[in-house]
Amino acid sequence: MAFESCLTDWLEGLVLFESSSLLVLDKPHGVPVHGGRDGDVSDVVGRVARWLERRGQPSYLGVHQRLDLATSGVLALSRTPAVARRLAPLFEQHRTERRYLAVVTDPGLPTAGAFEDHLLHERGVTRVVPRGGLLARSRYRVLARHAGRALVELLPETGRTHQLRVQLAARGAPIAGDRLYGGAPWWRLCLHAEALTLEGQRFTAPLPATLRECFEGRAPSLPEQLAQPLQVALWRRWGLERLGDAHRWVNELGDGLPGVVVDRYGDFAVLCVSTPDAAARAPELAQALVELGARGVYLKQRARADLRRLEVRELASPTPLVGAPAPEPLRVREGEQWALVSLGDGLSTGLFVDQRDNRARVREWARGERVLNLFSYTCSFSVAAALGGATEVTSVDLAGRALERGRENFRANALDEQRHRFVRRDAVEWLRGAARRGERWGLVVIDPPSFATVGQRSFSVTKDYAALLESAFQVTRPGGRILAVTNHRGTSEGALRALLRRAAAQAGVAVESVKSLAPGADCPSPEEGPSPSKSAVAVVSPAAPRVVRA
């Protein structure tokens, strides 16, 4: 299986101590200790057990610590039931010393002291309460201060859920990157389990460089060594393997790699760089991806400029930067859906992998519906709708070549393209005409580019999306849905919902609900803000009044 090798032997790089009775790791940020999705092996326990099995060793692992998903650092695992029984009382009775480091907002904390609070955990959030709850005690020491932030040593004496995060926030010193408890913006939670003393042995994991960057007020940068963060990123997504062979491998700061996006297509990878640092290190990144299992790596450069003034070959070479060329077209699978992609054909490949979960939603919602897909490109949403049982799918795009590739995708999925419509028109103008003609659909999908030119006219999300959504509401039947998507970085999830509500009001249509849709598991958002891709669904009221406007 592609990329399997990079997840078998590399774990040695995380091992701080190993014996027949104990395994101590430096747990990466963003990986759960146990309880991965649907029993997959993307959590620490599952992945380490697989690693031990491949080495011909017993895979038993006893878990004694509670390290949050977002917390990195020292994690001890017992390797036999007898050792687990011996260690369990030490952790339960807090006869171990745990040392954490955190970067916090500094309100003028005393140099050292202790916290003692009663904590109540409800609905995923912990708060300090005047009485009741569970007693929580911690000691702390300020190690350094810089420009309104402090690097703090924390020694918890109890083990309550979110204990350190809540106790610091209650004193006006929330941990950076902690959106839940009011921390300063940063791409990850700046909390690290730096040391553990167990039965007289002390195990330590060095402070991650990104916490030092946060403390010193520097912008996030690419790590000096790239292999491990790339491996961790793939590890987080390992459970997606059973869903297909096309997904996002790296999602910029969501994986701690600013300016870097890596998409996997079968045995190949597409590397997109969007910062000068990432562009300068593109050959190094590509070589690391090949060493981790990619047969070939194609490079795309995301330029913040008028693309009409740039040669596409300057931004996206038709040949791989490193490794072998991919078949043309390359056939990849996403659940029950197949897609034909061209990795060397310009800036886009033919399949936006960050929309996998939305395509699954479209398959679910499309049964028995007429479906309209605007800015359809190669018709991946249209194929999903047809596979889901749509009675008819209308795909609208100005690019004839994209629509022809869409027809090929229908044929690749054994779908009768003659039952569906492919319209080569400007989507904005065509939609206005459809509204005037009184056409109606039960599901409308809108995933426009952030900026595009059509002849002498341009389309911009900031200027034109609201009017486009208004027209979409005019053609959506009562009880129908509109799926709105944008990759525009300046449009937040809340702003997209507000756009939908305003557009419905302008169209004279009542909506039953408007809600944001979570990004896929392979598109994690950095703690400081949402993923670039935002999605929302609006459900039109079954008895929606409407005023058709010319």
C-alpha positions in Angstrom: 0.0 0.0 0.0 1.4 3.4 -0.9 2.9 5.4 2.0 2.6 2.4 4.4 6.4 2.3 4.8 6.5 5.8 6.2 4.2 4.8 9.1 6.0 1.6 10.1 9.5 2.4 11.1 9.5 6.2 11.6 8.0 5.9 15.1 11.5 5.4 16.5 11.9 9.2 16.1 9.2 9.7 18.7 10.5 7.2 21.3 12.0 8.7 24.3 12.5 5.4 26.2 11.8 1.8 25.4 12.0 -1.4 27.5 10.1 -4.6 27.8 7.9 -3.0 30.5 7.5 0.7 29.4 7.3 2.8 26.3 7.6 6.6 26.5 6.8 8.8 23.5 6.9 12.4 22.6 3.3 12.6 21.5 2.7 15.0 18.5 0.1 17.7 18.7 -3.2 16.9 17.1 -3.1 13.2 17.5 -5.5 11.5 20.0 -4.0 9.2 22.5 -6.7 6.6 21.9 -10.3 6.5 20.6 -9.5 7.3 17.0 -12.4 7.7 14.6 -14.4 4.5 14.2 -11.7 2.3 15.6 -9.0 3.2 13.0 -5.3 3.3 13.8 -4.8 7.1 13.5 -4.5 7.4 17.3 -1.3 6.8 19.3 -2.4 3.5 20.8 -3.6 2.0 17.5 -0.6 3.2 15.5 2.0 2.1 18.1 0.3 -1.3 18.5 0.5 -1.8 14.7 4.2 -0.8 14.8 5.0 -3.3 17.6 3.2 -6.1 15.7 5.3 -5.4 12.6 8.4 -5.8 14.8 7.1 -9.1 16.1 6.5 -7.8 19.6 3.4 -7.9 21.9 1.1 -5.1 21.1 -0.5 -4.6 24.6 -0.4 -1.0 25.7 -1.7 0.4 29.0 -2.8 4.1 29.0 -2.3 6.0 32.2 -2.3 9.7 31.2 -4.8 12.1 29.8 -3.1 14.2 27.2 -5.6 16.3 25.2 -5.7 16.0 21.5 -4.1 19.5 21.1 -1.4 18.9 23.8 2.1 17.5 22.8 4.7 15.9 25.0 5.7 13.0 27.2 3.3 10.0 27.2 4.1 6.8 29.0 2.5 3.5 28.0 2.9 0.3 30.0 3.6 -2.8 27.9 2.2 -5.7 30.0 -0.9 -6.0 32.2 1.3 -6.6 35.3 3.2 -3.4 34.7 -0.1 -1.6 34.1 -1.5 -2.8 37.4 1.7 -1.5 39.1 1.7 1.9 37.5 -2.0 2.6 37.7 -2.1 3.6 41.4 0.9 5.9 40.9 -1.0 7.9 38.3 -4.4 7.7 40.1 -2.9 8.8 43.4 -0.7 11.5 41.7 2.5 10.0 42.9 4.2 11.0 39.7 5.6 14.4 38.8 4.3 15.9 35.6 5.9 19.1 34.3 4.1 21.2 31.6 5.3 24.3 29.8 2.8 26.8 28.4 2.9 30.2 26.6 0.3 32.4 28.1 -1.0 36.0 28.1 0.8 37.7 30.9 -1.4 39.9 33.1 1.4 40.3 35.6 1.4 36.8 37.2 3.4 36.6 40.4 6.7 34.8 39.8 5.5 31.6 41.4 2.4 30.4 43.2 -0.3 27.8 43.4 -3.8 27.4 42.0 -6.7 25.8 43.9 -10.1 25.7 42.4 -13.3 23.7 42.2 -14.0 22.7 38.5 -17.1 21.6 36.8 -17.0 20.0 33.4 -20.2 20.1 31.3 -20.8 19.8 27.6 -17.2 19.8 26.7 -16.3 22.9 28.7 -14.8 23.2 32.2 -15.4 26.2 34.4 -14.4 27.3 37.9 -17.3 27.2 40.3 -17.6 28.6 43.9 -18.7 25.3 45.4 -19.2 21.7 44.3 -17.4 20.3 41.3 -14.0 18.6 41.7 -11.0 20.1 43.6 -8.1 21.0 41.3 -4.6 22.0 42.5 -1.6 23.1 40.5 1.7 24.9 41.2 3.3 27.2 38.7 6.5 29.2 38.1 7.1 32.0 35.5 10.3 31.1 33.6 10.5 34.1 31.3 8.4 37.1 30.1 8.4 38.8 26.7 6.1 41.5 25.2 3.0 40.7 27.2 3.5 36.9 27.2 5.0 34.5 29.7 6.5 31.1 29.5 5.1 29.2 32.5 6.1 25.9 34.2 3.1 24.0 35.5 3.1 21.2 38.0 -0.5 19.7 38.3 -1.2 17.9 41.5 -4.6 16.6 40.3 -5.8 15.5 36.9 -9.1 17.2 36.0 -10.3 17.7 32.4 -8.7 20.9 31.0 -7.4 21.7 34.4 -4.4 23.8 33.5 -6.1 25.6 30.7 -9.1 26.7 32.9 -7.0 27.6 35.9 -4.8 29.9 33.8 -7.7 31.4 32.0 -9.5 32.1 35.3 -6.5 34.3 36.3 -6.4 36.3 33.0 -3.6 34.2 31.6 -5.1 31.9 29.0 -2.8 29.7 26.9 -2.0 30.9 23.4 -4.0 29.1 20.8 -6.7 28.1 23.2 -9.9 29.3 21.4 -12.1 27.5 23.9 -10.8 29.5 26.9 -9.9 32.8 25.3 -6.3 32.4 24.4 -4.3 34.7 22.1 -4.4 33.6 18.4 -1.9 30.9 17.4 -2.1 27.9 15.1 -1.9 25.3 17.9 -2.5 25.1 21.6 0.8 26.2 23.3 0.7 23.5 26.0 3.5 20.9 26.1 4.1 18.0 28.6 7.8 18.6 29.0 8.7 16.0 31.6 7.4 13.0 33.6 9.1 11.5 36.6 8.0 7.9 37.2 9.4 5.4 39.7 12.6 7.6 40.0 13.1 7.9 36.3 12.7 11.3 34.5 11.7 11.4 30.9 11.8 14.7 29.0 10.6 16.0 25.6 12.1 19.3 24.4 10.0 22.4 24.0 8.6 22.5 20.4 10.1 25.4 18.3 6.7 26.8 17.5 6.0 27.5 21.2 9.2 29.4 21.3 8.1 31.4 18.2 4.8 32.2 19.9 6.6 33.4 23.1 9.0 35.6 21.2 6.2 37.1 19.0 7.6 35.6 15.7 5.4 34.4 12.8 5.1 30.6 12.4 7.8 29.2 10.2 8.5 25.9 8.5 10.4 23.5 10.9 14.0 22.8 10.2 13.3 19.1 9.7 10.4 18.4 7.5 10.0 14.6 7.5 8.4 14.3 10.9 5.6 16.9 10.5 4.8 15.3 7.1 4.7 11.9 8.7 2.5 13.1 11.6 0.1 14.8 9.1 -0.3 11.5 7.2 -0.7 9.6 10.5 -3.6 11.9 11.4 -5.3 10.9 8.2 -4.6 7.2 8.2 -8.2 6.2 8.9 -9.2 7.9 5.6 -7.4 5.1 3.7 -10.5 3.0 3.8 -12.5 5.8 2.2 -10.4 6.0 -0.9 -7.0 7.2 -2.2 -7.6 10.9 -2.7 -7.4 13.2 0.2 -5.5 16.2 1.7 -2.1 15.2 3.3 -1.1 18.6 4.6 -3.4 21.6 5.3 -1.1 24.5 5.9 -1.0 25.8 9.5 -3.6 23.1 10.5 -0.6 20.8 10.3 2.0 23.3 11.4 3.4 23.8 7.9 2.6 27.4 6.9 2.3 28.0 3.2 2.2 24.3 2.3 -0.7 22.2 1.0 -0.2 18.6 -0.1 -2.9 16.6 -1.8 -2.7 12.9 -2.3 -3.9 11.3 -5.5 -3.4 7.6 -5.5 0.4 7.0 -5.3 1.2 10.6 -6.3 1.2 13.9 -4.5 0.6 17.5 -5.5 2.5 20.1 -3.5 1.1 23.7 -3.4 3.2 26.5 -2.0 2.0 30.0 -1.2 4.7 31.7 0.8 8.3 32.6 -0.2 9.7 30.3 2.5 7.6 27.3 1.2 8.5 28.1 -2.4 12.2 28.2 -1.5 12.0 24.8 0.2 9.8 23.2 -2.4 12.5 20.8 -3.7 13.3 19.8 -0.1 9.5 19.2 0.6 9.1 17.2 -2.6 12.1 15.0 -1.9 10.7 14.3 1.6 7.3 13.3 0.1 9.0 10.9 -2.3 11.0 9.4 0.6 7.8 8.9 2.5 6.2 7.0 -0.4 5.0 9.2 -3.2 5.9 7.9 -6.6 6.0 11.5 -8.0 5.4 15.0 -6.8 3.9 17.8 -8.9 4.5 21.5 -7.8 1.8 24.2 -7.9 2.7 27.8 -6.9 -0.2 29.9 -5.6 0.6 33.5 -6.6 -1.4 36.4 -5.2 -1.4 38.2 -8.5 -3.5 38.6 -11.7 -3.1 35.1 -13.2 -3.8 36.6 -16.7 -0.3 38.2 -16.5 1.5 35.0 -15.6 2.3 31.9 -17.7 0.7 28.8 -16.2 3.9 26.9 -16.8 5.7 29.4 -14.4 3.3 28.3 -11.6 2.6 24.7 -12.5 5.0 22.5 -14.5 3.4 19.7 -16.5 6.1 17.3 -15.3 6.8 16.2 -11.7 9.3 18.1 -9.7 10.6 14.9 -8.2 9.9 11.2 -9.1 7.9 9.6 -11.8 5.1 11.1 -13.9 1.5 10.1 -13.1 -0.7 8.3 -15.7 -2.8 10.7 -17.8 -5.5 10.7 -16.8 -5.0 9.2 -13.3 -8.0 7.4 -11.9 -8.6 7.9 -8.1 -11.3 6.7 -5.8 -13.4 8.6 -3.2 -15.8 6.2 -1.5 -17.9 4.8 -4.3 -17.0 7.6 -6.6 -14.3 7.6 -9.2 -12.5 10.7 -10.6 -10.2 11.2 -13.5 -7.5 13.7 -12.6 -4.6 15.4 -14.5 -1.8 16.3 -12.1 0.3 18.2 -14.6 -2.6 20.1 -16.3 -2.3 23.6 -14.9 -3.0 24.8 -11.3 -6.0 22.5 -10.8 -6.1 18.7 -11.1 -9.8 18.1 -11.8 -10.7 17.2 -8.3 -10.7 19.4 -5.2 -10.0 16.9 -2.5 -11.1 19.3 0.3 -14.7 18.9 -0.8 -14.9 15.2 -0.1 -17.3 15.5 2.8 -19.5 17.9 0.8 -19.7 15.5 -2.0 -20.9 12.8 0.5 -23.5 15.3 1.7 -24.6 15.9 -1.9 -25.0 12.2 -2.5 -27.2 12.0 0.6 -29.4 15.0 -0.3 -29.7 14.4 -4.0 -32.0 11.3 -4.0 -35.2 12.0 -6.0 -34.2 15.7 -6.6 -33.4 17.9 -9.6 -29.8 19.2 -8.8 -28.1 22.3 -10.1 -24.3 22.6 -10.0 -23.0 26.0 -10.7 -19.3 26.6 -11.6 -19.3 22.8 -12.0 -15.7 22.6 -13.3 -15.2 18.8 -14.0 -18.5 17.9 -12.4 -17.4 16.1 -9.3 -20.5 17.4 -7.3 -22.7 16.4 -10.3 -21.3 12.9 -10.3 -22.0 12.6 -6.6 -25.5 13.8 -7.1 -26.2 11.3 -9.9 -24.7 8.5 -7.8 -27.0 9.5 -5.0 -30.1 9.1 -7.1 -30.8 12.6 -8.5 -33.5 12.6 -11.2 -31.6 15.1 -13.3 -28.3 17.1 -12.7 -27.6 20.3 -14.5 -23.9 21.3 -14.6 -23.1 24.9 -15.7 -19.6 26.1 -16.5 -18.2 28.5 -19.1 -15.2 26.2 -19.8 -16.1 23.6 -22.5 -13.0 21.5 -21.8 -14.0 21.3 -18.1 -17.5 20.1 -19.1 -16.1 17.5 -21.4 -14.0 16.2 -18.6 -17.2 16.2 -16.5 -18.8 13.9 -19.1 -15.7 11.6 -18.9 -16.2 11.5 -15.1 -19.8 10.5 -15.6 -18.7 7.7 -17.9 -16.0 6.6 -15.5 -18.7 6.1 -12.9 -21.0 4.1 -15.4 -23.5 6.9 -15.4 -25.7 7.7 -18.4 -24.7 11.3 -19.3 -27.6 11.6 -21.6 -30.0 11.8 -18.7 -28.3 15.0 -17.4 -27.6 18.5 -18.7 -24.2 20.1 -19.4 -24.5 23.8 -20.0 -21.6 25.9 -21.4 -22.6 29.3 -20.2 -21.5 32.0 -17.7 -23.1 30.7 -14.5 -24.2 34.1 -13.2 -26.0 35.1 -16.4 -27.5 31.7 -16.9 -28.8 31.5 -13.4 -30.6 34.8 -13.8 -32.3 33.5 -16.9 -33.3 30.3 -15.1 -35.0 32.4 -12.4 -36.9 34.4 -15.1 -38.0 31.1 -16.7 -39.3 29.9 -13.4 -37.1 26.8 -13.2 -36.8 25.1 -9.8 -34.3 22.6 -8.2 -34.3 20.8 -4.9 -30.6 21.1 -4.4 -28.3 23.9 -5.7 -24.6 23.7 -5.3 -22.5 26.8 -5.6 -18.7 26.6 -5.3 -17.4 29.7 -7.2 -13.7 30.8 -7.6 -12.7 33.6 -5.3 -12.0 35.7 -8.4 -12.4 35.0 -12.1 -12.7 36.8 -15.4 -15.4 36.2 -18.0 -14.6 38.1 -21.1 -14.6 41.8 -20.1 -16.4 41.0 -16.8 -15.0 39.7 -13.6 -16.5 37.7 -10.7 -15.4 38.4 -7.2 -16.7 36.7 -4.0 -16.6 39.9 -2.1 -18.6 41.9 -4.7 -20.8 39.3 -6.5 -21.5 36.3 -4.2 -24.5 37.9 -2.5 -26.3 38.6 -5.8 -25.5 35.1 -7.0 -27.0 33.6 -3.9 -30.1 35.7 -4.2 -30.7 34.3 -7.7 -30.0 30.8 -6.3 -32.8 31.2 -3.7 -35.2 32.2 -6.6 -34.7 28.8 -8.3 -34.7 26.6 -5.2 -38.0 24.9 -4.5 -39.8 25.1 -1.1 -38.0 22.6 1.2 -34.9 22.5 -1.0 -31.3 23.2 -0.1 -28.5 25.5 -1.2 -24.9 24.3 -0.5 -22.7 27.4 -0.6 -18.9 27.0 -0.6 -16.0 29.5 -0.7 -12.2 29.4 -0.4 -12.0 33.2 0.0 -9.8 33.8 3.0 -11.5 37.0 3.9 -14.9 35.4 4.2 -15.5 33.7 7.6 -18.0 31.0 8.4 -20.2 33.6 10.1 -19.9 35.9 7.1 -21.0 33.1 4.7 -24.0 32.4 6.9 -24.9 36.1 7.0 -24.6 36.2 3.2 -27.1 33.4 2.8 -29.6 35.0 5.2 -29.4 38.4 3.5 -29.7 36.8 0.0 -32.8 34.9 1.1 -34.4 38.1 2.4 -33.6 39.9 -0.8 -35.1 37.1 -2.8 -38.3 37.1 -0.6 -37.7 33.5 0.5 -38.0 32.3 4.1 -35.3 29.9 5.3 -35.9 27.1 7.8 -32.2 27.0 8.8 -28.7 28.1 7.9 -25.7 26.3 9.4 -22.0 26.0 8.8 -20.6 22.6 7.8 -17.4 21.3 9.4 -14.4 20.7 7.1 -13.2 17.2 6.6 -10.9 15.3 8.9 -8.1 15.9 6.5 -8.6 19.7 6.5 -7.9 20.6 10.1 -8.3 24.2 11.0 -5.5 26.0 12.9 -6.5 27.0 16.4 -6.2 30.7 15.3 -9.0 30.5 12.7 -11.0 28.5 10.3 -9.9 26.4 7.3 -9.6 28.4 4.1 -12.5 26.3 2.7 -15.9 27.3 4.3 -19.2 25.7 3.6 -22.8 26.4 4.7 -26.2 24.9 3.9 -29.5 26.8 3.8 -32.8 24.9 3.9 -35.7 26.8 2.4 -38.9 26.7 4.3 -41.4 24.2 2.9 -44.0 27.0 2.8 -41.5 29.7 1.7 -43.1 32.8 0.1 -41.2 34.0 -2.8 -41.0 37.0 -5.0 -39.4 36.3 -8.4 -37.4 39.4 -9.4 -36.4 40.2 -13.0 
